[in-house]
Amino acid sequence: MIFPVILSGGAGTRLWPLSRSGYPKQFLPLTGKRTLFQQTLVRLEGLNCAPSIFICNETHRFLVAEQISQVDVKHNGIILEPIARDTGPAIALAAIHALNKDADAMLLVLPTDHIIENITEFHDAVNIAMQHAQDDKLVTFGIVPDKPETGYGYIKRGQAYNNAFKVNEFVEKPNIITAIDYITSKNYYWNSGMFMFKAARYLEILKQYCPSIYNVCKNALNNQVLDLDFIRINEEEFSDCPSKSVDFAVMEPAAANEDDHVIVVPLNAGWRDIGSFNALLEVSQLDEHGNSFMGDVKAINTQNTLIRAETRLIATVGVEDLIIIDTKDSLLIAHKAHAQDV
């Protein structure tokens, strides 16, 4: 059975002041009535999956529970991280938990800050990934790039392999010249941060390359305390866990070992990681001048500008390429060229 693993521990600091540590971006309705978190759950409809396993910061537990309830989906547990330790340990906790329910559990790992416009294409990619994961492959989803992007890591594809490709290597965020070269070569995908693999296979590779993460997570989960819908793990145990992303802990070292067969499934489905205000503007509904406004806004001779007005009128005259975010306690004004600096 496929167990979706919903990762919702991010802080979303680059969307400040909309996104705050206590109420981060995945729980906000940034692009419609549903939040990014809820869109992730609804996106699973039509796939043959077990109820999802959720991983979140203890501070956000009631946000997660409330938003699950609002879209009326079942779950297989909400695991609370007392301390953030990145995605490698988070997925390990989910894998151990899933194996306690199903010895053949397969994980579909999904962050909650993505937009995917074409759900059919997404489901098709998941079905391809499932076939490879059943053969003990570690599968990642590579986004077919539509522009040179310096804000994402990249995946270099290798040999074609049954509607997918073997991963040649994972590469870090490039400069613009290198990004252009990647796009021109047509051999690179954006690293989406979405994965699929058997829970047992993930833990097997994790034990090989990062045994300390495996041991800490297993011990912490063995000492869990059930609190209504929440699974509280042992904080003292978990505080000893190394902080490491799934890429560094498992995917990159496994890709360097050809026996481990790390596979990338291409995904061309209108994907965007809402990690900056520029990304938010790209997926927002625009007027004829390339603007996106929400709230009480009066704009004259204004172009390519994102404005969010929560509590008062925002007026602009003769400006372009700006980000203006006005909340009840903060005001941000930035040029689009510097949006990544927030």
C-alpha positions in Angstrom: 0.0 0.0 0.0 1.2 3.6 -0.8 1.4 5.8 2.3 1.7 9.5 1.3 4.1 11.3 3.7 3.1 14.9 4.1 6.1 17.1 5.1 4.8 20.3 6.6 7.6 21.5 8.9 9.0 24.4 6.9 9.0 27.9 8.2 8.6 29.8 4.9 10.7 32.7 6.0 11.2 34.1 2.4 7.5 35.0 2.3 7.6 37.2 5.4 5.6 39.0 6.6 2.7 36.8 5.1 4.4 33.7 6.4 5.6 33.6 10.0 7.2 30.9 12.1 4.0 30.3 14.0 1.8 30.4 10.9 4.0 29.4 7.9 3.1 29.6 4.2 1.8 26.1 3.7 -1.1 26.9 6.0 -2.1 30.1 4.1 -4.5 30.4 1.1 -1.9 32.1 -1.1 -3.4 31.1 -4.5 -7.1 30.4 -3.9 -9.6 29.3 -1.3 -7.5 26.3 -0.2 -4.2 26.5 1.5 -1.0 25.0 -0.1 -1.3 22.2 2.6 -4.8 21.4 1.7 -4.1 21.5 -2.1 -1.5 18.8 -1.4 -4.1 16.6 0.2 -6.7 17.1 -2.5 -4.1 16.4 -5.2 -4.0 12.8 -3.9 -7.7 12.1 -4.8 -7.9 9.5 -7.5 -4.7 7.7 -6.4 -5.0 4.3 -4.6 -3.3 5.4 -1.4 -3.7 4.7 2.3 -4.5 7.7 4.5 -1.5 10.0 4.8 1.2 10.1 7.5 1.9 13.7 8.5 5.1 15.1 9.9 5.1 18.5 11.4 6.6 20.8 14.1 4.9 20.4 17.4 4.0 24.1 17.3 1.9 23.6 14.2 0.0 20.5 15.4 -3.4 22.2 15.7 -3.0 23.9 12.4 -2.4 20.6 10.7 -5.3 18.8 12.5 -7.7 21.7 11.7 -6.7 21.8 8.0 -7.0 18.1 7.6 -10.5 18.2 9.1 -11.5 21.1 6.8 -10.9 19.0 3.7 -12.4 15.9 5.4 -9.6 13.4 4.8 -8.5 10.5 7.1 -4.9 10.1 8.3 -2.5 7.5 9.6 -1.0 9.6 12.3 0.4 13.1 12.9 4.0 12.7 14.0 5.3 15.7 16.0 8.9 16.7 15.7 10.0 18.3 19.0 13.1 19.7 17.2 13.6 20.3 13.5 16.1 17.9 12.0 15.4 18.3 8.2 13.8 15.8 5.8 16.1 12.8 6.2 15.0 12.0 9.8 11.4 13.1 9.1 11.1 10.5 6.4 12.8 7.9 8.6 10.1 8.5 11.3 7.4 8.1 8.7 9.0 4.9 7.2 9.3 3.2 10.6 5.7 4.2 11.4 4.4 2.9 8.1 6.2 -0.4 8.5 4.4 -0.9 11.8 1.2 -0.8 9.7 2.3 -2.7 6.6 5.5 -4.6 6.0 5.3 -3.8 2.3 4.6 -0.1 2.8 5.6 2.3 0.0 6.1 6.0 0.7 5.1 8.9 -1.5 6.9 11.9 0.0 5.3 15.3 -0.6 6.3 18.7 0.6 3.3 21.1 1.2 4.5 24.3 -0.5 4.1 23.3 -4.1 1.7 24.2 -6.8 0.9 21.5 -9.4 -1.6 22.6 -12.1 -2.0 19.4 -14.1 -3.2 16.7 -11.7 -3.5 14.1 -14.4 0.2 14.4 -15.3 1.1 14.2 -11.7 -0.9 11.0 -11.2 0.7 9.5 -14.3 4.1 10.3 -12.9 3.2 8.7 -9.6 2.1 5.5 -11.3 5.4 5.3 -13.2 7.3 5.9 -10.0 5.4 3.2 -8.2 6.5 0.6 -10.8 10.1 1.5 -10.2 9.7 1.7 -6.4 8.2 -1.8 -6.4 11.5 -3.0 -7.9 13.4 -1.5 -4.9 14.4 1.7 -6.8 14.7 5.0 -5.0 12.6 7.4 -7.1 12.6 11.2 -7.3 10.5 13.4 -9.4 12.4 15.7 -11.7 10.6 18.8 -12.9 11.0 19.6 -16.7 12.5 23.1 -16.5 11.0 25.9 -18.5 13.6 28.5 -17.7 17.1 28.8 -16.2 16.4 28.9 -12.4 19.1 29.6 -9.8 16.8 28.9 -6.8 16.5 25.1 -7.3 18.9 22.2 -7.1 19.1 20.1 -10.3 19.2 16.4 -11.2 21.3 15.2 -14.1 19.7 12.3 -15.9 21.6 9.3 -17.1 20.5 6.3 -19.0 16.9 5.9 -20.1 15.0 3.4 -18.0 11.4 2.4 -18.5 9.7 5.8 -18.9 12.3 7.3 -16.6 16.0 7.8 -16.3 18.8 6.7 -14.0 20.1 9.6 -11.9 23.6 10.5 -12.9 24.1 13.1 -10.1 22.4 15.7 -7.9 23.8 19.2 -8.3 23.4 22.2 -6.0 21.8 25.5 -7.0 23.8 26.9 -9.9 24.7 30.4 -11.0 22.7 31.8 -14.0 25.4 30.9 -16.6 25.5 27.3 -15.4 21.7 27.2 -15.2 21.5 28.3 -18.9 23.9 25.5 -19.8 21.7 23.0 -17.9 18.6 24.1 -19.8 20.4 24.0 -23.2 21.7 20.5 -22.6 18.1 19.1 -21.9 19.7 16.6 -19.5 18.8 18.3 -16.3 15.6 18.5 -14.2 14.7 20.7 -11.2 14.9 18.8 -8.0 11.3 18.8 -6.7 11.8 17.4 -3.3 9.2 14.7 -4.0 10.1 11.0 -3.7 8.8 7.5 -3.8 10.3 4.3 -2.4 9.6 1.3 -0.2 9.8 2.2 3.4 12.0 -0.7 4.1 14.3 0.2 1.2 14.7 3.8 2.4 15.6 2.6 5.9 18.0 0.0 4.4 19.9 2.7 2.5 19.7 5.1 5.5 21.3 2.5 7.8 24.1 2.1 5.2 25.0 5.8 4.9 23.6 7.5 8.0 23.2 4.8 10.7 23.0 7.4 13.5 19.8 8.9 12.0 18.2 5.5 11.7 19.1 4.5 15.3 18.0 7.7 16.8 14.6 7.8 14.9 13.9 4.1 15.8 14.6 4.7 19.5 12.6 7.9 19.5 9.6 6.3 17.9 9.8 3.3 20.1 9.3 5.6 23.1 6.4 7.5 21.5 3.4 8.8 23.4 0.0 8.9 21.8 -1.9 12.1 22.4 -5.3 12.0 20.6 -4.4 12.2 16.9 -0.8 13.1 17.6 2.3 10.9 18.0 4.8 12.5 20.3 8.3 11.1 20.0 10.9 11.2 22.7 12.5 14.6 22.7 15.6 13.6 24.6 16.3 10.8 22.1 15.5 12.9 19.0 17.7 15.8 20.1 20.7 13.6 19.4 19.6 13.1 15.7 21.9 14.7 13.1 20.2 17.3 10.9 20.4 16.2 7.3 18.2 16.4 4.2 17.0 13.3 2.4 19.2 14.3 -0.5 22.4 14.4 1.5 21.4 11.4 3.8 20.2 9.0 1.2 19.6 10.1 -2.4 23.0 11.6 -3.3 25.2 8.8 -1.8 22.9 6.2 -3.3 23.1 7.8 -6.7 26.9 7.6 -6.5 26.6 3.9 -6.1 25.3 2.4 -9.3 24.0 -0.7 -7.5 21.4 1.3 -5.7 19.6 2.5 -8.8 18.3 5.9 -8.1 15.6 6.8 -10.7 14.2 10.2 -11.8 10.7 10.3 -13.3 10.2 13.5 -15.4 7.2 15.6 -14.4 5.8 18.3 -16.7 2.7 19.4 -14.8 2.8 23.1 -14.1 4.9 22.6 -10.9 6.1 25.6 -8.9 7.7 25.7 -5.5 6.2 28.8 -3.7 9.5 29.7 -2.1 9.6 33.3 -2.9 7.3 36.3 -3.8 8.4 36.0 -7.4 7.2 32.4 -7.5 3.9 33.5 -5.9 3.5 36.2 -8.6 4.1 33.6 -11.3 1.2 31.4 -10.2 -1.2 34.3 -9.3 -4.0 35.6 -11.5 -2.6 38.7 -13.3 -4.3 41.7 -14.7 -3.5 43.1 -18.1 -0.4 44.9 -16.7 1.1 41.8 -15.0 -0.1 42.8 -11.5 -1.5 40.6 -8.8 -3.5 42.4 -6.1 -5.3 41.1 -3.1 -7.2 43.4 -0.6 -7.9 47.1 -0.9 -5.6 48.3 -3.7 -5.7 51.3 -6.0 -3.0 51.2 -8.7 -2.3 53.8 -11.4 0.3 53.2 -14.0 1.6 50.2 -12.1 3.1 47.1 -13.8 4.4 43.7 -12.8 3.7 44.3 -9.1 2.5 42.0 -6.3 0.4 43.7 -3.6 -1.2 42.1 -0.6 -3.2 44.6 1.6 -4.7 43.0 4.7 -5.9 45.9 6.8 -5.8 49.2 4.8 -5.8 50.8 1.4 -2.5 50.5 -0.6 -2.2 53.1 -3.4 0.6 53.1 -6.1 1.4 55.5 -8.9 4.0 55.0 -11.6 5.8 52.0 -10.2 6.8 48.6 -11.5 8.4 45.3 -10.4 7.6 45.8 -6.7 6.6 43.4 -3.9 4.3 45.2 -1.4 3.1 43.2 1.6 1.1 45.0 4.2 -0.1 43.1 7.3 -1.6 44.3 10.6 1.9 44.6 12.1 4.4 44.8 9.3 5.1 46.3 5.9 7.5 44.9 3.3 8.4 46.8 0.1 11.0 45.1 -2.1 12.1 45.1 -5.7 11.3 41.8 -7.5 15.0 41.5 -8.3 15.7 41.2 -4.5 12.8 39.0 -3.6 15.1 36.1 -2.8 16.8 38.2 -0.2 13.8 38.3 2.1 
